Amino acid sequence: MVQRTPSFPHTSATAEAVSHDGGAFAGRFSPNDSSLLLPFRWSSTDGYVPLSLFSFHTFCFVEDMSGDGRVVVGSSGRDVNSEFHAARWWPDGRVEALRPLPGSPFDDPTARAVSFDGSFVVGSSGAPNFTSHATRWDASGTPLDLGVLDGLVRSLAYDISDDGSVVVGHCNFSNLNVPFVWTESLGRMVALSDYLEGHGVAVPAGWRLEYCFAVSGDGMTFGGTAIDTSGVRMGYVATVPAPAGAGVLAGLLSMASRRRRTPSPVENKCRAAT
């Protein structure tokens, strides 16, 4: 363990995101004699670099750092009780406000994760129907609506693969949560259980996948929580054996076209961890 003391005056500092090789990290700090909570980035090359907030903002959340340690994502707000706006901090220190989806009645999208080089950010944005939809922003800041599974109302993206081509999260309606996978090759989201089944990986019989919080850099391993046959919430990790071929993609699209509100239970090849 190595202590990294900020080079600027501060009363507290926390590290909240780290690069893939551990050589850079990002977090928040409070300047001396101040109620501000500001973002920073640290690397062995540049040391501590304070980052800016939007005008009149005094508080932030840091959610993720790009794998190369150059880009930080999170949110900026006027205070801890205010609405927060999704932000991407570029290597030159510029803070970018990520735009909401076109027609959104809300102006407070959220950023959750960033691709390896910072080109893609995922989170959620208000949708024209007054709900929220999982959203992916590209390098220009243009938002892409990832949609929602049939029969559900809201969606939220939690993580993204290194190249930005695979996104995971969950959809929701009332108390029902269904995890999804969105891929560029499919061009739409499908229920994670269907995606796994399409790759020959099955969920243990009687289990219901609830959330998907993480995807590996190569987009082939997924992690989250599930409800087992006795109603206990369990952790799971599931790995698909290979990228989907044309036949698998066609099958997944067929599954996604059916109106489904809960995954179908099947069994084998899904590793569960308590």
Backbone bond lengths (Angstrom), bond angles and torsions (degrees), N, CA, C in turn:
res aa  C-N    CA-C-N  psi(-1)  N-CA   C-N-CA  omega(-1)  CA-C   N-CA-C  phi
1 M - - - 1.459 - - 1.526 109.34 -
2 V 1.334 115.69 132.81 1.459 121.10 -178.51 1.515 108.93 -121.20
3 Q 1.325 116.62 130.47 1.464 120.81 177.88 1.518 109.51 -84.27
4 R 1.327 116.29 128.88 1.460 122.17 177.66 1.519 108.14 -116.83
5 T 1.315 117.16 98.01 1.459 121.37 -177.90 1.513 110.35 -87.19
6 P 1.329 118.74 125.50 1.466 120.60 179.75 1.523 112.09 -54.87
7 S 1.325 114.92 143.69 1.457 120.78 -179.16 1.519 112.53 -83.62
8 F 1.334 118.17 -5.67 1.457 121.89 179.68 1.528 109.28 -108.31
9 P 1.327 118.39 157.43 1.470 121.28 -178.87 1.532 110.92 -60.27
10 H 1.341 115.86 134.97 1.450 119.20 -178.08 1.525 109.48 -159.97
11 T 1.321 114.69 157.74 1.461 120.18 173.92 1.520 111.37 -104.23
12 S 1.346 117.79 -23.36 1.459 121.61 177.30 1.519 109.05 -158.19
13 A 1.326 115.80 155.50 1.463 121.19 177.00 1.523 108.48 -154.42
14 T 1.330 116.61 140.18 1.461 121.54 179.23 1.527 109.39 -132.31
15 A 1.329 116.49 141.70 1.465 121.95 173.28 1.518 108.44 -94.23
16 E 1.336 117.31 129.55 1.461 120.75 -172.37 1.520 114.09 -129.01
17 A 1.310 118.93 -5.38 1.463 122.04 176.94 1.518 107.95 -154.61
18 V 1.342 116.72 151.24 1.460 120.60 -175.27 1.527 109.67 -140.44
19 S 1.332 116.59 151.52 1.458 121.83 178.40 1.523 110.45 -73.57
20 H 1.320 117.41 169.85 1.457 121.15 -176.58 1.523 112.66 -61.99
21 D 1.349 117.11 -37.73 1.461 119.06 -177.86 1.521 113.10 -92.78
22 G 1.331 117.01 2.11 1.460 120.99 179.34 1.512 114.24 76.17
23 G 1.327 117.01 6.52 1.454 120.12 -177.12 1.510 115.00 -87.69
24 A 1.322 117.51 -1.74 1.462 121.91 177.82 1.520 108.01 -147.37
25 F 1.324 115.84 153.32 1.460 119.86 176.12 1.520 109.55 -149.96
26 A 1.329 115.08 166.50 1.466 121.51 179.75 1.509 108.68 -138.62
27 G 1.321 115.74 158.08 1.455 119.82 -179.66 1.508 111.37 -173.37
28 R 1.332 115.37 -153.89 1.469 121.80 -177.36 1.525 109.83 -130.62
29 F 1.325 115.34 152.65 1.464 119.63 176.39 1.516 110.03 -143.77
30 S 1.328 115.26 155.21 1.467 122.12 174.06 1.515 108.47 -108.42
31 P 1.336 118.55 121.09 1.464 120.65 176.13 1.529 111.08 -64.84
32 N 1.325 116.46 158.07 1.466 120.93 177.37 1.520 111.22 -55.95
33 D 1.342 114.81 140.89 1.472 121.14 175.16 1.529 111.94 51.84
34 S 1.308 116.61 44.40 1.460 120.38 -177.07 1.515 109.84 -147.44
35 S 1.324 115.88 149.95 1.460 121.46 174.58 1.530 111.08 -96.05
36 L 1.333 117.06 5.42 1.455 121.23 179.98 1.527 110.94 -69.54
37 L 1.320 116.45 152.78 1.456 122.32 170.79 1.521 106.01 -132.39
38 L 1.340 115.77 107.95 1.457 122.01 -168.65 1.531 111.08 -116.46
39 P 1.338 117.31 154.07 1.468 120.27 -179.85 1.531 112.00 -86.26
40 F 1.346 114.64 156.95 1.460 120.03 173.20 1.519 109.58 -145.77
41 R 1.332 114.81 163.90 1.461 122.33 173.27 1.521 107.86 -129.71
42 W 1.340 117.54 141.30 1.461 120.83 177.40 1.517 110.07 -127.50
43 S 1.326 116.87 138.42 1.468 122.42 171.87 1.518 107.70 -144.91
44 S 1.321 115.87 159.80 1.458 119.67 179.37 1.523 111.37 -65.37
45 T 1.323 116.87 -24.01 1.474 120.99 179.92 1.519 111.83 -80.46
46 D 1.328 117.25 -47.67 1.468 121.43 -173.00 1.515 114.10 -101.84
47 G 1.343 118.06 -11.05 1.453 119.97 -174.19 1.516 110.18 67.58
48 Y 1.340 116.70 -151.28 1.462 121.23 179.39 1.521 110.49 -78.73
49 V 1.348 115.60 129.98 1.463 121.74 177.64 1.524 108.01 -125.32
50 P 1.355 119.09 107.59 1.465 120.31 175.49 1.530 110.18 -63.77
51 L 1.314 117.09 141.07 1.455 122.17 179.55 1.521 109.70 -110.63
52 S 1.333 116.11 155.81 1.452 120.99 -175.11 1.522 111.70 -90.98
53 L 1.320 115.30 157.15 1.460 122.49 170.13 1.522 108.34 -106.12
54 F 1.332 115.85 171.85 1.452 119.76 174.52 1.529 109.52 -69.47
55 S 1.310 116.14 161.62 1.465 121.60 -177.21 1.525 111.33 -53.80
56 F 1.313 115.52 132.92 1.462 124.77 176.97 1.529 113.07 70.25
57 H 1.330 118.14 7.19 1.453 120.66 177.05 1.523 110.00 -91.33
58 T 1.342 115.48 148.26 1.467 120.59 -174.51 1.527 113.24 -132.10
59 F 1.346 116.99 -0.60 1.467 120.39 -171.16 1.522 108.46 -142.13
60 C 1.337 116.99 148.98 1.459 119.33 -179.15 1.517 111.28 -147.61
61 F 1.319 115.34 164.37 1.458 124.11 167.04 1.524 107.24 -124.84
62 V 1.329 116.90 137.13 1.461 122.07 173.88 1.524 107.54 -106.96
63 E 1.329 116.84 121.52 1.468 121.31 -174.53 1.530 113.21 -103.88
64 D 1.330 118.13 -38.30 1.456 118.94 -174.24 1.523 109.89 -159.62
65 M 1.337 114.57 163.55 1.456 122.87 176.83 1.521 107.68 -131.83
66 S 1.321 116.86 141.85 1.456 120.07 179.20 1.524 110.17 -62.88
67 G 1.327 115.19 153.91 1.454 119.44 -177.70 1.505 113.78 -58.99
68 D 1.347 117.10 -30.16 1.458 120.19 179.34 1.531 112.80 -84.24
69 G 1.334 116.80 -0.34 1.457 120.84 174.78 1.510 115.51 77.31
70 R 1.334 118.00 15.57 1.465 120.41 -174.17 1.523 114.06 -106.00
71 V 1.330 118.02 -25.29 1.462 121.99 -174.39 1.526 109.62 -120.77
72 V 1.335 115.69 139.09 1.468 122.73 179.97 1.523 108.24 -120.78
73 V 1.338 117.44 141.96 1.462 120.73 175.07 1.518 109.89 -128.48
74 G 1.308 114.84 153.62 1.457 121.33 -179.65 1.511 109.19 174.35
75 S 1.316 116.86 -137.93 1.452 120.77 -178.11 1.514 110.72 -150.37
76 S 1.322 114.68 158.18 1.463 122.88 -177.27 1.522 108.69 -130.50
77 G 1.340 116.47 137.12 1.460 121.02 179.72 1.517 111.95 -145.33
78 R 1.332 115.61 171.76 1.472 119.69 -178.47 1.518 111.83 -77.60
79 D 1.332 117.60 -30.94 1.455 122.43 175.13 1.505 107.31 -164.39
80 V 1.338 117.10 178.92 1.453 120.31 -173.71 1.526 112.48 -63.44
81 N 1.311 118.44 -22.83 1.465 122.39 -177.83 1.524 113.39 -98.90
82 S 1.324 117.63 2.31 1.458 120.23 -175.83 1.519 111.24 -87.62
83 E 1.333 115.98 172.48 1.452 120.32 169.67 1.522 108.21 -74.69
84 F 1.333 115.96 141.32 1.450 120.73 -178.07 1.529 110.00 -108.84
85 H 1.335 114.56 149.14 1.462 120.13 -179.84 1.520 109.40 -116.56
86 A 1.342 116.06 136.03 1.460 121.28 -178.90 1.523 110.71 -60.70
87 A 1.343 115.43 138.07 1.454 120.92 -176.95 1.518 110.79 -134.72
88 R 1.340 115.45 147.23 1.459 122.53 171.20 1.527 107.40 -127.33
89 W 1.348 115.16 123.93 1.459 120.40 178.88 1.524 108.63 -100.39
90 W 1.334 117.07 117.73 1.459 123.24 -178.12 1.525 110.65 -83.29
91 P 1.356 118.24 165.87 1.470 120.86 -178.19 1.526 114.69 -57.36
92 D 1.342 117.40 -29.75 1.463 120.12 179.39 1.523 112.75 -79.40
93 G 1.336 117.90 4.13 1.458 121.80 178.60 1.506 114.19 91.22
94 R 1.339 116.91 -6.73 1.461 120.23 -178.94 1.518 110.23 -68.75
95 V 1.349 116.37 134.57 1.452 120.97 175.87 1.522 108.51 -100.95
96 E 1.337 115.87 128.94 1.456 122.27 -177.22 1.520 109.65 -111.80
97 A 1.323 116.08 129.56 1.462 121.34 174.50 1.521 108.64 -84.26
98 L 1.326 117.17 116.93 1.455 120.79 -179.90 1.533 109.54 -75.89
99 R 1.316 115.08 127.61 1.456 120.48 -172.65 1.528 111.88 -74.53
100 P 1.337 117.37 145.34 1.474 119.83 173.51 1.517 110.48 -71.04
101 L 1.334 115.91 166.98 1.454 120.63 176.53 1.529 110.70 -62.74
102 P 1.325 117.87 147.26 1.470 120.00 177.25 1.517 111.14 -55.39
103 G 1.325 116.18 134.71 1.453 120.89 179.26 1.505 114.82 81.80
104 S 1.346 117.70 2.10 1.460 119.89 -179.91 1.527 110.47 -66.59
105 P 1.336 116.99 134.78 1.469 119.46 176.75 1.522 111.67 -80.12
106 F 1.334 117.45 -5.06 1.465 121.97 -177.86 1.523 109.66 -116.82
107 D 1.331 116.26 154.84 1.462 120.92 -178.65 1.523 110.43 -122.05
108 D 1.332 117.46 35.44 1.461 119.59 -175.99 1.525 111.60 -136.26
109 P 1.354 118.30 62.82 1.459 119.56 176.80 1.527 111.04 -65.20
110 T 1.330 116.68 160.95 1.458 121.75 179.34 1.522 109.81 -119.08
111 A 1.340 116.45 143.60 1.466 122.85 176.74 1.515 108.43 -111.86
112 R 1.336 117.02 131.22 1.457 121.47 -176.44 1.522 113.70 -115.34
113 A 1.327 117.78 -35.75 1.468 119.93 -173.72 1.520 109.68 -152.73
114 V 1.351 115.33 160.95 1.455 121.40 -175.73 1.527 109.12 -137.29
115 S 1.317 116.25 148.04 1.457 121.75 179.58 1.531 110.47 -72.44
116 F 1.329 116.45 175.20 1.469 121.16 -171.73 1.523 112.56 -57.99
117 D 1.340 118.54 -43.44 1.463 120.58 -177.48 1.521 113.11 -99.36
118 G 1.335 117.22 5.69 1.461 120.78 177.56 1.503 115.25 84.55
119 S 1.343 117.11 1.58 1.463 119.41 -176.45 1.520 113.28 -69.96
120 F 1.339 117.20 -30.94 1.454 120.77 -177.65 1.526 110.14 -121.27
121 V 1.330 115.13 139.18 1.462 122.86 176.84 1.517 107.57 -127.00
122 V 1.332 117.67 141.63 1.455 120.44 176.71 1.526 110.85 -126.05
123 G 1.298 114.92 153.64 1.459 122.77 178.83 1.505 108.46 178.22
124 S 1.311 116.90 -127.95 1.461 119.89 178.91 1.519 109.87 -150.13
125 S 1.331 114.55 158.00 1.463 121.75 177.69 1.516 108.34 -142.99
126 G 1.318 115.81 152.86 1.450 119.56 172.26 1.520 110.34 -59.51
127 A 1.332 116.14 141.49 1.458 122.36 178.50 1.530 109.00 -107.32
128 P 1.328 117.38 160.97 1.471 119.77 -177.67 1.518 114.69 -57.36
129 N 1.348 118.23 -22.48 1.461 120.29 -178.96 1.528 112.52 -90.06
130 F 1.345 116.81 19.48 1.465 123.52 176.66 1.527 112.88 67.63
131 T 1.314 117.74 23.32 1.451 121.69 169.69 1.527 107.77 -114.31
132 S 1.319 118.06 -168.75 1.460 121.05 175.22 1.521 108.95 -120.51
133 H 1.343 115.99 144.51 1.449 122.32 179.59 1.521 109.93 -124.78
134 A 1.331 116.13 143.89 1.451 120.81 171.87 1.525 108.81 -56.80
135 T 1.337 115.36 138.59 1.459 120.52 -172.58 1.524 109.77 -136.89
136 R 1.334 115.86 142.57 1.460 121.50 172.24 1.518 108.37 -121.44
137 W 1.329 116.50 128.00 1.460 122.61 175.99 1.518 109.50 -102.14
138 D 1.340 117.50 138.51 1.462 120.27 177.78 1.529 110.11 -93.08
139 A 1.330 117.13 -171.67 1.459 121.47 -175.17 1.522 112.30 -63.86
140 S 1.330 117.22 -26.03 1.463 120.40 178.96 1.522 112.35 -85.74
141 G 1.330 117.19 -4.00 1.458 121.10 -178.92 1.514 114.22 87.39
142 T 1.335 116.76 6.97 1.463 120.50 179.88 1.522 109.91 -75.34
143 P 1.337 118.74 126.36 1.471 120.91 -179.05 1.514 111.79 -84.30
144 L 1.331 115.45 143.71 1.457 122.56 175.29 1.514 108.78 -120.47
145 D 1.331 116.52 123.71 1.463 121.81 178.66 1.526 108.49 -76.52
146 L 1.349 116.70 117.35 1.462 120.59 -179.61 1.519 112.23 -85.37
147 G 1.330 117.15 -5.51 1.451 121.29 172.97 1.518 113.69 85.90
148 V 1.333 114.87 -160.23 1.458 122.65 -178.61 1.528 107.94 -152.16
149 L 1.324 117.34 148.36 1.460 120.96 178.91 1.527 110.72 -68.02
150 D 1.319 116.33 148.46 1.468 121.61 179.83 1.527 110.68 -55.89
151 G 1.325 115.71 135.32 1.455 121.68 177.21 1.505 114.12 86.62
152 L 1.339 117.89 -7.02 1.456 121.84 178.56 1.524 108.88 -112.15
153 V 1.320 116.75 171.31 1.463 119.93 -169.29 1.520 112.83 -116.04
154 R 1.344 117.22 -45.20 1.466 121.51 -174.48 1.521 110.10 -117.99
155 S 1.326 115.37 156.71 1.465 120.04 174.76 1.523 109.28 -144.34
156 L 1.326 115.45 151.09 1.462 122.72 -179.43 1.512 108.62 -143.65
157 A 1.328 117.56 130.88 1.460 122.49 177.29 1.519 109.86 -94.18
158 Y 1.347 115.75 137.29 1.459 121.28 -178.11 1.521 114.41 -111.47
159 D 1.341 117.77 -30.49 1.458 118.30 -174.61 1.523 109.74 -151.83
160 I 1.354 114.75 165.54 1.458 121.16 -174.95 1.520 108.81 -145.82
161 S 1.324 116.58 147.35 1.459 121.19 178.01 1.528 110.21 -71.62
162 D 1.326 116.17 168.56 1.463 120.96 -176.77 1.527 112.46 -56.77
163 D 1.334 117.28 -41.25 1.465 119.74 -176.83 1.523 113.27 -90.87
164 G 1.333 117.05 0.99 1.461 120.90 176.85 1.508 115.07 81.20
165 S 1.350 118.18 6.01 1.460 120.40 -174.26 1.525 114.13 -90.51
166 V 1.335 117.93 -11.40 1.469 122.09 179.58 1.525 108.83 -127.57
167 V 1.318 116.70 128.75 1.464 122.79 -178.90 1.523 108.26 -127.49
168 V 1.318 116.81 140.66 1.464 120.76 177.93 1.525 110.07 -127.44
169 G 1.324 114.88 157.74 1.454 121.58 178.07 1.512 109.33 176.60
170 H 1.329 116.88 -150.22 1.461 119.34 177.43 1.517 110.26 -145.75
171 C 1.321 114.59 157.25 1.462 123.06 172.82 1.522 108.18 -111.18
172 N 1.315 115.39 157.43 1.458 119.31 -170.97 1.523 110.99 -144.46
173 F 1.327 114.63 145.70 1.459 122.40 166.35 1.517 107.08 -150.08
174 S 1.322 117.29 119.17 1.452 122.62 -176.28 1.525 108.79 56.24
175 N 1.339 118.64 -120.28 1.461 121.12 -179.23 1.529 113.21 -98.50
176 L 1.317 116.98 7.97 1.457 121.13 -178.92 1.523 110.85 -96.22
177 N 1.337 116.92 125.08 1.451 122.81 176.33 1.525 109.05 -119.64
178 V 1.322 116.58 132.40 1.462 122.18 179.95 1.528 108.31 -130.29
179 P 1.332 119.00 118.92 1.459 120.34 179.57 1.525 111.92 -72.00
180 F 1.339 115.85 148.51 1.460 120.91 -178.93 1.527 111.12 -127.69
181 V 1.331 114.28 162.03 1.463 123.78 167.51 1.520 106.98 -125.55
182 W 1.339 116.09 130.18 1.465 121.54 172.10 1.519 107.35 -115.05
183 T 1.331 116.72 132.90 1.461 119.91 177.12 1.524 110.03 -131.10
184 E 1.320 115.90 150.94 1.461 120.05 175.91 1.524 110.82 -63.77
185 S 1.324 117.23 -35.82 1.458 120.08 -178.05 1.522 111.60 -65.49
186 L 1.336 117.30 -36.77 1.462 120.32 176.10 1.523 111.46 -79.41
187 G 1.335 115.85 -35.77 1.458 120.25 -177.26 1.506 113.28 77.52
188 R 1.335 117.32 12.46 1.459 121.74 178.92 1.518 108.63 -163.33
189 M 1.334 116.03 170.30 1.455 119.76 177.60 1.519 110.71 -92.60
190 V 1.337 115.62 150.88 1.461 122.45 173.01 1.521 107.27 -133.95
191 A 1.322 116.42 158.10 1.461 120.51 175.97 1.526 109.11 -61.01
192 L 1.326 117.27 138.27 1.460 120.98 -178.42 1.529 111.03 -57.70
193 S 1.327 118.02 -39.81 1.468 120.38 179.63 1.527 111.04 -59.73
194 D 1.345 117.33 -40.11 1.458 120.61 177.45 1.523 111.04 -67.31
195 Y 1.325 115.99 -40.31 1.470 120.52 -179.96 1.522 110.31 -62.45
196 L 1.329 116.48 -44.68 1.458 119.99 178.18 1.519 111.03 -64.04
197 E 1.326 116.22 -45.39 1.462 120.55 -179.76 1.521 110.83 -59.68
198 G 1.348 116.29 -39.34 1.456 120.48 179.42 1.512 113.20 -64.66
199 H 1.334 116.40 -20.90 1.465 121.25 177.40 1.522 112.59 -102.34
200 G 1.324 117.43 12.40 1.450 121.04 178.95 1.511 114.57 78.45
201 V 1.330 116.81 17.10 1.466 121.26 178.98 1.521 107.86 -113.90
202 A 1.321 117.66 124.83 1.454 120.37 -171.73 1.525 112.32 -117.43
203 V 1.293 114.81 153.76 1.457 123.29 177.92 1.529 108.27 -84.88
204 P 1.340 119.89 140.12 1.473 120.79 178.22 1.530 111.65 -53.35
205 A 1.301 116.63 141.66 1.461 121.70 -177.37 1.518 110.95 -55.86
206 G 1.323 115.72 131.30 1.458 120.87 177.90 1.515 114.21 87.87
207 W 1.323 117.96 -8.60 1.460 120.38 177.53 1.530 110.10 -82.99
208 R 1.336 115.36 149.70 1.465 121.05 173.45 1.520 108.48 -124.69
209 L 1.317 116.71 116.95 1.457 120.44 176.59 1.527 109.10 -66.41
210 E 1.330 116.34 134.59 1.465 121.09 -173.54 1.525 112.04 -111.96
211 Y 1.325 117.84 -49.53 1.459 122.50 -179.44 1.527 109.48 -136.22
212 C 1.315 115.60 155.11 1.460 122.00 166.81 1.519 106.90 -128.95
213 F 1.321 115.80 111.66 1.460 121.11 -174.73 1.524 113.26 -99.58
214 A 1.328 117.92 -18.90 1.459 118.76 -171.09 1.518 111.56 -146.20
215 V 1.346 115.12 148.08 1.455 122.91 171.93 1.520 107.29 -134.78
216 S 1.325 116.83 143.83 1.460 121.25 -179.49 1.529 110.72 -70.75
217 G 1.326 115.73 166.69 1.449 120.46 -178.33 1.506 113.49 -59.12
218 D 1.347 117.44 -32.77 1.461 120.26 -179.99 1.523 112.93 -87.15
219 G 1.331 117.48 0.75 1.461 121.35 176.64 1.507 115.20 73.98
220 M 1.339 117.93 19.30 1.464 120.06 -174.10 1.523 114.21 -116.57
221 T 1.324 118.67 -9.40 1.465 121.80 179.22 1.522 109.45 -122.49
222 F 1.339 116.01 136.15 1.457 121.94 -173.56 1.528 109.56 -126.68
223 G 1.322 116.42 145.70 1.451 120.69 179.38 1.510 111.67 -139.29
224 G 1.351 115.56 145.61 1.455 119.97 179.71 1.509 110.60 -179.22
225 T 1.323 116.09 -149.24 1.460 121.29 -179.86 1.525 109.99 -125.30
226 A 1.338 114.40 152.32 1.461 122.16 178.56 1.518 108.52 -140.43
227 I 1.324 116.12 160.16 1.468 122.97 175.15 1.527 107.61 -102.77
228 D 1.355 116.66 123.54 1.459 119.03 -177.19 1.525 111.35 -85.45
229 T 1.319 116.75 -174.20 1.466 121.02 -173.91 1.522 113.27 -66.10
230 S 1.337 117.88 -21.33 1.464 120.75 178.71 1.521 112.16 -97.22
231 G 1.337 116.75 6.41 1.458 120.88 178.15 1.519 114.20 85.29
232 V 1.331 117.30 10.49 1.462 121.69 -179.56 1.525 109.30 -89.79
233 R 1.325 116.15 136.46 1.464 121.08 177.51 1.527 109.08 -77.56
234 M 1.321 116.83 127.71 1.455 123.63 -177.28 1.525 109.76 -126.31
235 G 1.334 115.71 154.04 1.451 119.54 170.99 1.523 110.40 -84.87
236 Y 1.335 117.18 151.99 1.462 120.43 176.42 1.529 110.05 -139.53
237 V 1.318 115.65 153.88 1.462 123.57 168.83 1.513 106.47 -133.19
238 A 1.323 118.34 129.34 1.471 122.15 -179.17 1.521 108.68 -133.00
239 T 1.334 116.30 133.84 1.460 122.14 -178.56 1.515 110.04 -121.37
240 V 1.337 115.94 128.87 1.463 119.51 174.36 1.524 108.24 -85.67
241 P 1.337 118.18 146.85 1.460 120.28 -172.40 1.513 115.10 -75.77
242 A 1.327 117.95 -25.10 1.464 119.75 -176.71 1.516 108.78 -164.30
243 P 1.347 117.23 159.17 1.473 119.28 175.16 1.520 110.81 -58.33
244 A 1.317 116.08 152.05 1.463 120.63 -176.77 1.519 111.95 -70.68
245 G 1.345 115.63 134.89 1.451 121.02 172.00 1.518 110.54 -87.53
246 A 1.325 116.35 -178.70 1.464 120.33 -175.76 1.520 111.67 -61.02
247 G 1.344 117.29 -39.85 1.459 119.91 -179.10 1.507 112.06 -65.80
248 V 1.341 116.02 -41.44 1.465 119.79 177.79 1.511 110.84 -64.06
249 L 1.336 117.19 -42.85 1.461 120.45 -179.91 1.519 110.78 -60.50
250 A 1.321 117.08 -42.02 1.457 119.82 179.41 1.519 110.56 -62.85
251 G 1.330 117.30 -41.12 1.455 120.72 178.19 1.505 112.64 -64.23
252 L 1.335 116.32 -40.34 1.462 120.06 179.80 1.517 110.95 -66.14
253 L 1.317 117.15 -40.45 1.458 119.76 177.95 1.526 110.77 -63.64
254 S 1.322 116.52 -36.12 1.465 119.78 177.04 1.512 110.86 -65.36
255 M 1.360 116.71 -41.70 1.463 120.30 177.09 1.525 110.28 -62.12
256 A 1.335 116.23 -44.87 1.460 120.43 -175.71 1.515 111.80 -65.73
257 S 1.338 117.00 -25.31 1.461 119.50 -177.94 1.523 112.41 -76.43
258 R 1.339 116.25 -16.69 1.457 118.72 178.24 1.525 109.76 -80.84
259 R 1.294 116.66 144.97 1.464 120.97 178.38 1.520 108.63 -77.30
260 R 1.354 115.75 108.32 1.461 120.64 -177.51 1.509 108.64 -132.59
261 R 1.331 115.82 135.82 1.449 118.59 179.73 1.513 112.01 -114.60
262 T 1.331 118.24 -11.39 1.457 121.41 173.68 1.515 108.48 -140.43
263 P 1.363 117.95 145.88 1.454 119.43 178.13 1.525 111.37 -67.59
264 S 1.334 116.71 150.65 1.465 120.38 175.53 1.520 109.69 -84.09
265 P 1.352 119.03 133.41 1.459 120.50 -179.24 1.525 111.49 -75.77
266 V 1.348 115.80 134.89 1.448 123.86 173.53 1.510 105.85 -140.69
267 E 1.330 118.61 178.70 1.449 116.22 -176.92 1.523 112.84 -145.07
268 N 1.343 114.58 146.47 1.467 134.13 170.55 1.525 112.16 117.12
269 K 1.287 115.11 159.11 1.458 125.81 173.71 1.513 115.75 65.18
270 C 1.304 121.57 3.11 1.468 121.96 177.21 1.517 107.13 -102.80
271 R 1.329 117.19 116.45 1.451 121.09 -177.16 1.526 108.69 -84.11
272 A 1.323 117.44 130.54 1.461 122.11 -179.44 1.513 108.83 -111.65
273 A 1.329 115.48 138.47 1.466 120.74 177.35 1.506 109.11 -129.24
274 T 1.322 117.07 127.25 1.455 119.63 178.63 1.501 109.37 -75.60
